[in-house]
Amino acid sequence: MLTRTVDVQKTPIDLRELLSWVAAGTEIIFMEGETPIARLVSVGRRVAGLQPGAIWTSEDFDEPLPEEFWAEAT
């Protein structure tokens, strides 16, 4: 992903131009001098199934927690 920085103190901001860059896949970092203050990225579209196996749930996920768990929390 291409990244562009925009210094908000020095650069006049044209929202339509920024949005066209973002639509083309560019990430915009808004800077105040040397300090990054915000990032503008495309919302994009999420596609299910792109990373199969990246997340899993244990078999006992829905089981109640043991009493020892609650006793140690106090």
MOPAC internal coordinates of N, CA, C and O (Angstrom, degrees):
PM7 1SCF
backbone

  N    0.0000 0     0.00 0     0.00 0    0    0    0
  C    1.4552 1     0.00 0     0.00 0    1    0    0
  C    1.5256 1   108.64 1     0.00 0    2    1    0
  O    1.2310 1   120.76 1   -50.74 1    3    2    1
  N    1.2913 1   116.15 1   129.26 1    3    2    1
  C    1.4533 1   122.45 1   176.97 1    5    3    2
  C    1.5246 1   109.19 1   -74.14 1    6    5    3
  O    1.2310 1   120.33 1   -39.56 1    7    6    5
  N    1.3180 1   116.97 1   140.44 1    7    6    5
  C    1.4603 1   121.55 1   179.20 1    9    7    6
  C    1.5182 1   109.49 1  -121.96 1   10    9    7
  O    1.2310 1   120.73 1   -45.34 1   11   10    9
  N    1.3230 1   116.20 1   134.66 1   11   10    9
  C    1.4626 1   121.67 1   175.06 1   13   11   10
  C    1.5145 1   107.66 1  -122.61 1   14   13   11
  O    1.2310 1   120.57 1   -35.43 1   15   14   13
  N    1.3207 1   116.51 1   144.57 1   15   14   13
  C    1.4615 1   120.69 1   175.34 1   17   15   14
  C    1.5179 1   109.06 1  -108.30 1   18   17   15
  O    1.2310 1   121.74 1   -35.40 1   19   18   17
  N    1.3248 1   114.27 1   144.60 1   19   18   17
  C    1.4583 1   121.19 1   178.53 1   21   19   18
  C    1.5154 1   107.45 1  -129.19 1   22   21   19
  O    1.2310 1   120.40 1   -60.76 1   23   22   21
  N    1.3335 1   116.85 1   119.24 1   23   22   21
  C    1.4589 1   120.94 1   176.75 1   25   23   22
  C    1.5300 1   107.73 1   -83.45 1   26   25   23
  O    1.2310 1   120.65 1   -66.09 1   27   26   25
  N    1.3094 1   116.36 1   113.91 1   27   26   25
  C    1.4702 1   120.02 1  -173.76 1   29   27   26
  C    1.5300 1   112.62 1   -70.24 1   30   29   27
  O    1.2310 1   120.13 1   162.87 1   31   30   29
  N    1.3230 1   117.35 1   -17.13 1   31   30   29
  C    1.4626 1   119.92 1   178.74 1   33   31   30
  C    1.5245 1   112.31 1   -84.26 1   34   33   31
  O    1.2310 1   120.30 1   154.03 1   35   34   33
  N    1.3312 1   117.04 1   -25.97 1   35   34   33
  C    1.4601 1   120.82 1  -173.47 1   37   35   34
  C    1.5204 1   114.42 1  -109.44 1   38   37   35
  O    1.2310 1   119.98 1   156.74 1   39   38   37
  N    1.3329 1   117.64 1   -23.26 1   39   38   37
  C    1.4559 1   120.87 1  -171.35 1   41   39   38
  C    1.5216 1   110.83 1  -109.73 1   42   41   39
  O    1.2310 1   119.92 1   -53.95 1   43   42   41
  N    1.3300 1   117.75 1   126.05 1   43   42   41
  C    1.4635 1   118.68 1   172.10 1   45   43   42
  C    1.5316 1   108.56 1   -66.41 1   46   45   43
  O    1.2310 1   120.33 1   -47.09 1   47   46   45
  N    1.3068 1   116.97 1   132.91 1   47   46   45
  C    1.4565 1   121.13 1  -174.44 1   49   47   46
  C    1.5230 1   110.71 1   -97.12 1   50   49   47
  O    1.2310 1   120.99 1   -60.10 1   51   50   49
  N    1.3325 1   115.71 1   119.90 1   51   50   49
  C    1.4563 1   122.34 1   174.23 1   53   51   50
  C    1.5248 1   106.59 1  -104.79 1   54   53   51
  O    1.2310 1   120.42 1   -74.37 1   55   54   53
  N    1.3197 1   116.81 1   105.63 1   55   54   53
  C    1.4564 1   121.74 1  -174.20 1   57   55   54
  C    1.5242 1   112.19 1   -58.58 1   58   57   55
  O    1.2310 1   120.08 1   139.72 1   59   58   57
  N    1.3147 1   117.45 1   -40.28 1   59   58   57
  C    1.4732 1   120.03 1  -179.75 1   61   59   58
  C    1.5289 1   111.12 1   -62.27 1   62   61   59
  O    1.2310 1   120.36 1   140.12 1   63   62   61
  N    1.3200 1   116.92 1   -39.88 1   63   62   61
  C    1.4629 1   120.19 1   179.42 1   65   63   62
  C    1.5307 1   110.01 1   -67.13 1   66   65   63
  O    1.2310 1   120.42 1   136.14 1   67   66   65
  N    1.3401 1   116.80 1   -43.86 1   67   66   65
  C    1.4647 1   119.88 1   178.24 1   69   67   66
  C    1.5192 1   110.97 1   -60.04 1   70   69   67
  O    1.2310 1   120.17 1   136.42 1   71   70   69
  N    1.3149 1   117.28 1   -43.58 1   71   70   69
  C    1.4584 1   120.89 1  -179.71 1   73   71   70
  C    1.5286 1   112.11 1   -66.44 1   74   73   71
  O    1.2310 1   120.16 1   146.62 1   75   74   73
  N    1.3166 1   117.30 1   -33.38 1   75   74   73
  C    1.4678 1   118.92 1   177.34 1   77   75   74
  C    1.5256 1   110.34 1   -68.38 1   78   77   75
  O    1.2310 1   120.02 1   143.07 1   79   78   77
  N    1.3429 1   117.57 1   -36.93 1   79   78   77
  C    1.4662 1   120.42 1   175.71 1   81   79   78
  C    1.5250 1   110.26 1   -63.10 1   82   81   79
  O    1.2310 1   121.09 1   134.91 1   83   82   81
  N    1.3267 1   115.51 1   -45.09 1   83   82   81
  C    1.4722 1   120.11 1  -178.81 1   85   83   82
  C    1.5234 1   110.43 1   -64.35 1   86   85   83
  O    1.2310 1   120.05 1   138.65 1   87   86   85
  N    1.3120 1   117.51 1   -41.35 1   87   86   85
  C    1.4640 1   120.95 1   178.66 1   89   87   86
  C    1.5303 1   111.16 1   -62.34 1   90   89   87
  O    1.2310 1   120.56 1   152.03 1   91   90   89
  N    1.3233 1   116.54 1   -27.97 1   91   90   89
  C    1.4652 1   121.06 1   178.90 1   93   91   90
  C    1.5318 1   112.09 1   -85.55 1   94   93   91
  O    1.2310 1   120.47 1   179.98 1   95   94   93
  N    1.3509 1   116.71 1    -0.02 1   95   94   93
  C    1.4588 1   119.89 1   176.04 1   97   95   94
  C    1.5160 1   115.79 1   103.41 1   98   97   95
  O    1.2310 1   119.89 1  -171.03 1   99   98   97
  N    1.3140 1   117.81 1     8.97 1   99   98   97
  C    1.4609 1   121.46 1  -179.98 1  101   99   98
  C    1.5228 1   110.44 1   -90.51 1  102  101   99
  O    1.2310 1   120.84 1   -42.64 1  103  102  101
  N    1.3328 1   115.99 1   137.36 1  103  102  101
  C    1.4593 1   122.24 1   174.02 1  105  103  102
  C    1.5237 1   107.20 1   -92.07 1  106  105  103
  O    1.2310 1   120.28 1   -46.05 1  107  106  105
  N    1.3354 1   117.07 1   133.95 1  107  106  105
  C    1.4588 1   121.49 1  -179.76 1  109  107  106
  C    1.5280 1   108.01 1  -108.55 1  110  109  107
  O    1.2310 1   120.48 1   -53.34 1  111  110  109
  N    1.3317 1   116.69 1   126.66 1  111  110  109
  C    1.4584 1   122.03 1   174.68 1  113  111  110
  C    1.5243 1   106.94 1  -108.61 1  114  113  111
  O    1.2310 1   120.61 1   -59.49 1  115  114  113
  N    1.3318 1   116.45 1   120.51 1  115  114  113
  C    1.4557 1   121.62 1   176.68 1  117  115  114
  C    1.5258 1   108.36 1   -88.04 1  118  117  115
  O    1.2310 1   121.03 1   -53.37 1  119  118  117
  N    1.3160 1   115.64 1   126.63 1  119  118  117
  C    1.4587 1   121.90 1  -177.11 1  121  119  118
  C    1.5199 1   109.83 1  -115.50 1  122  121  119
  O    1.2310 1   121.16 1   -32.07 1  123  122  121
  N    1.3089 1   115.39 1   147.93 1  123  122  121
  C    1.4585 1   121.92 1   170.03 1  125  123  122
  C    1.5162 1   104.77 1  -118.22 1  126  125  123
  O    1.2310 1   120.99 1   -86.05 1  127  126  125
  N    1.3301 1   115.71 1    93.95 1  127  126  125
  C    1.4567 1   120.40 1  -170.93 1  129  127  126
  C    1.5195 1   108.72 1    70.02 1  130  129  127
  O    1.2310 1   120.43 1    60.82 1  131  130  129
  N    1.3266 1   116.79 1  -119.18 1  131  130  129
  C    1.4628 1   122.33 1   179.13 1  133  131  130
  C    1.5249 1   112.73 1   -96.80 1  134  133  131
  O    1.2310 1   119.87 1  -178.53 1  135  134  133
  N    1.3296 1   117.85 1     1.47 1  135  134  133
  C    1.4609 1   122.16 1  -174.19 1  137  135  134
  C    1.5206 1   111.24 1  -103.00 1  138  137  135
  O    1.2310 1   119.80 1   -58.84 1  139  138  137
  N    1.3322 1   118.00 1   121.16 1  139  138  137
  C    1.4673 1   119.60 1   174.36 1  141  139  138
  C    1.5265 1   109.42 1   -71.84 1  142  141  139
  O    1.2310 1   120.49 1   -46.07 1  143  142  141
  N    1.3449 1   116.66 1   133.93 1  143  142  141
  C    1.4638 1   119.69 1  -177.65 1  145  143  142
  C    1.5237 1   113.27 1  -119.15 1  146  145  143
  O    1.2310 1   119.87 1   158.89 1  147  146  145
  N    1.3234 1   117.85 1   -21.11 1  147  146  145
  C    1.4721 1   119.78 1  -179.52 1  149  147  146
  C    1.5214 1   109.18 1  -161.89 1  150  149  147
  O    1.2310 1   121.79 1   -18.04 1  151  150  149
  N    1.3296 1   114.19 1   161.96 1  151  150  149
  C    1.4654 1   120.61 1   178.59 1  153  151  150
  C    1.5231 1   107.88 1  -133.50 1  154  153  151
  O    1.2310 1   120.61 1   -42.95 1  155  154  153
  N    1.3100 1   116.43 1   137.05 1  155  154  153
  C    1.4550 1   122.68 1   178.28 1  157  155  154
  C    1.5227 1   107.90 1  -117.26 1  158  157  155
  O    1.2310 1   120.91 1   -61.25 1  159  158  157
  N    1.3396 1   115.87 1   118.75 1  159  158  157
  C    1.4610 1   121.13 1   180.00 1  161  159  158
  C    1.5221 1   109.21 1  -132.91 1  162  161  159
  O    1.2310 1   121.04 1   -19.16 1  163  162  161
  N    1.3012 1   115.61 1   160.84 1  163  162  161
  C    1.4559 1   120.86 1   177.84 1  165  163  162
  C    1.5220 1   110.14 1   -69.13 1  166  165  163
  O    1.2310 1   120.54 1   -36.14 1  167  166  165
  N    1.3014 1   116.57 1   143.86 1  167  166  165
  C    1.4525 1   121.38 1   175.56 1  169  167  166
  C    1.5145 1   108.91 1   -67.45 1  170  169  167
  O    1.2310 1   120.40 1   142.30 1  171  170  169
  N    1.3034 1   116.85 1   -37.70 1  171  170  169
  C    1.4590 1   121.02 1   178.16 1  173  171  170
  C    1.5172 1   112.05 1    65.26 1  174  173  171
  O    1.2310 1   121.45 1     4.82 1  175  174  173
  N    1.2977 1   114.83 1  -175.18 1  175  174  173
  C    1.4611 1   121.00 1   178.00 1  177  175  174
  C    1.5126 1   107.83 1  -124.03 1  178  177  175
  O    1.2310 1   120.76 1   -46.67 1  179  178  177
  N    1.3065 1   116.15 1   133.33 1  179  178  177
  C    1.4509 1   120.70 1   176.37 1  181  179  178
  C    1.5165 1   108.99 1   -87.32 1  182  181  179
  O    1.2310 1   121.54 1   -41.25 1  183  182  181
  N    1.3162 1   114.66 1   138.75 1  183  182  181
  C    1.4519 1   120.36 1   179.37 1  185  183  182
  C    1.5239 1   107.57 1  -121.79 1  186  185  183
  O    1.2310 1   120.90 1   -59.26 1  187  186  185
  N    1.3155 1   115.88 1   120.74 1  187  186  185
  C    1.4648 1   120.38 1  -179.58 1  189  187  186
  C    1.5197 1   110.68 1   -67.15 1  190  189  187
  O    1.2310 1   121.04 1   -35.42 1  191  190  189
  N    1.3306 1   115.61 1   144.58 1  191  190  189
  C    1.4527 1   121.06 1   173.76 1  193  191  190
  C    1.5130 1   115.87 1    89.24 1  194  193  191
  O    1.2310 1   119.29 1  -172.12 1  195  194  193
  N    1.3193 1   118.95 1     7.88 1  195  194  193
  C    1.4567 1   119.98 1  -178.71 1  197  195  194
  C    1.5273 1   112.68 1   -75.36 1  198  197  195
  O    1.2310 1   120.16 1   155.82 1  199  198  197
  N    1.3411 1   117.31 1   -24.18 1  199  198  197
  C    1.4611 1   120.51 1  -179.77 1  201  199  198
  C    1.5218 1   109.59 1  -130.51 1  202  201  199
  O    1.2310 1   119.97 1  -112.66 1  203  202  201
  N    1.3095 1   117.67 1    67.34 1  203  202  201
  C    1.4629 1   119.62 1  -178.85 1  205  203  202
  C    1.5307 1   110.94 1   -62.21 1  206  205  203
  O    1.2310 1   121.41 1   -42.61 1  207  206  205
  N    1.3294 1   114.90 1   137.39 1  207  206  205
  C    1.4498 1   120.30 1   179.00 1  209  207  206
  C    1.5150 1   114.70 1    85.27 1  210  209  207
  O    1.2310 1   119.59 1   176.34 1  211  210  209
  N    1.3283 1   118.38 1    -3.66 1  211  210  209
  C    1.4610 1   120.94 1  -178.55 1  213  211  210
  C    1.5290 1   111.21 1   -72.46 1  214  213  211
  O    1.2310 1   120.08 1   153.45 1  215  214  213
  N    1.3017 1   117.46 1   -26.55 1  215  214  213
  C    1.4660 1   122.44 1   179.10 1  217  215  214
  C    1.5135 1   107.95 1  -126.13 1  218  217  215
  O    1.2310 1   120.49 1   -42.25 1  219  218  217
  N    1.3134 1   116.68 1   137.75 1  219  218  217
  C    1.4565 1   120.72 1   177.82 1  221  219  218
  C    1.5200 1   109.00 1  -140.34 1  222  221  219
  O    1.2310 1   120.50 1   -19.64 1  223  222  221
  N    1.2987 1   116.65 1   160.36 1  223  222  221
  C    1.4615 1   123.77 1   177.43 1  225  223  222
  C    1.5187 1   107.88 1  -126.21 1  226  225  223
  O    1.2310 1   120.85 1   -47.26 1  227  226  225
  N    1.3267 1   115.98 1   132.74 1  227  226  225
  C    1.4600 1   119.25 1  -179.29 1  229  227  226
  C    1.5253 1   110.49 1   -68.30 1  230  229  227
  O    1.2310 1   121.24 1   -23.38 1  231  230  229
  N    1.3272 1   115.23 1   156.62 1  231  230  229
  C    1.4666 1   120.88 1  -178.23 1  233  231  230
  C    1.5232 1   112.12 1   -61.35 1  234  233  231
  O    1.2310 1   119.75 1   149.66 1  235  234  233
  N    1.3395 1   118.08 1   -30.34 1  235  234  233
  C    1.4694 1   121.12 1  -176.73 1  237  235  234
  C    1.5302 1   112.66 1   -96.88 1  238  237  235
  O    1.2310 1   119.97 1  -157.90 1  239  238  237
  N    1.3060 1   117.66 1    22.10 1  239  238  237
  C    1.4621 1   122.03 1  -176.43 1  241  239  238
  C    1.5261 1   112.93 1   -54.44 1  242  241  239
  O    1.2310 1   120.07 1   138.41 1  243  242  241
  N    1.3123 1   117.47 1   -41.59 1  243  242  241
  C    1.4673 1   121.37 1  -176.17 1  245  243  242
  C    1.5334 1   113.49 1   -87.93 1  246  245  243
  O    1.2310 1   119.92 1   177.89 1  247  246  245
  N    1.3046 1   117.76 1    -2.11 1  247  246  245
  C    1.4651 1   120.69 1  -178.56 1  249  247  246
  C    1.5300 1   110.20 1   -73.55 1  250  249  247
  O    1.2310 1   120.38 1   -32.38 1  251  250  249
  N    1.3506 1   116.88 1   147.62 1  251  250  249
  C    1.4700 1   119.22 1   176.92 1  253  251  250
  C    1.5322 1   110.42 1   -64.04 1  254  253  251
  O    1.2310 1   120.95 1   -30.08 1  255  254  253
  N    1.3291 1   115.79 1   149.92 1  255  254  253
  C    1.4579 1   120.08 1   177.34 1  257  255  254
  C    1.5254 1   109.67 1   -72.92 1  258  257  255
  O    1.2310 1   119.61 1   -32.26 1  259  258  257
  N    1.3236 1   118.36 1   147.74 1  259  258  257
  C    1.4626 1   120.68 1  -179.22 1  261  259  258
  C    1.5260 1   111.08 1   -67.97 1  262  261  259
  O    1.2310 1   120.51 1   -24.50 1  263  262  261
  N    1.3191 1   116.64 1   155.50 1  263  262  261
  C    1.4570 1   121.99 1   179.90 1  265  263  262
  C    1.5258 1   111.81 1   -57.91 1  266  265  263
  O    1.2310 1   120.21 1   146.86 1  267  266  265
  N    1.3343 1   117.20 1   -33.14 1  267  266  265
  C    1.4704 1   120.56 1  -179.80 1  269  267  266
  C    1.5430 1   110.43 1   -59.80 1  270  269  267
  O    1.2310 1   120.66 1   145.29 1  271  270  269
  N    1.3074 1   116.34 1   -34.71 1  271  270  269
  C    1.4526 1   119.71 1   179.00 1  273  271  270
  C    1.5255 1   110.31 1   -60.42 1  274  273  271
  O    1.2310 1   120.33 1   133.51 1  275  274  273
  N    1.3083 1   116.97 1   -46.49 1  275  274  273
  C    1.4634 1   121.14 1  -177.88 1  277  275  274
  C    1.5037 1   111.46 1   -72.17 1  278  277  275
  O    1.2310 1   119.52 1   146.38 1  279  278  277
  N    1.3137 1   118.53 1   -33.62 1  279  278  277
  C    1.4667 1   121.20 1  -179.69 1  281  279  278
  C    1.5279 1   110.69 1   -68.13 1  282  281  279
  O    1.2310 1   119.97 1   144.05 1  283  282  281
  N    1.3294 1   117.67 1   -35.95 1  283  282  281
  C    1.4704 1   121.37 1  -179.35 1  285  283  282
  C    1.5275 1   111.98 1   -76.94 1  286  285  283
  O    1.2310 1   119.79 1   160.37 1  287  286  285
  N    1.3060 1   118.01 1   -19.63 1  287  286  285
  C    1.4581 1   121.02 1  -177.44 1  289  287  286
  C    1.5194 1   112.42 1   -75.26 1  290  289  287
  O    1.2310 1   119.77 1   161.78 1  291  290  289
  N    1.3220 1   118.04 1   -18.22 1  291  290  289
  C    1.4697 1   119.78 1  -177.13 1  293  291  290
  C    1.4972 1   112.46 1   -93.49 1  294  293  291
  O    1.2310 1   120.10 1   180.00 1  295  294  293

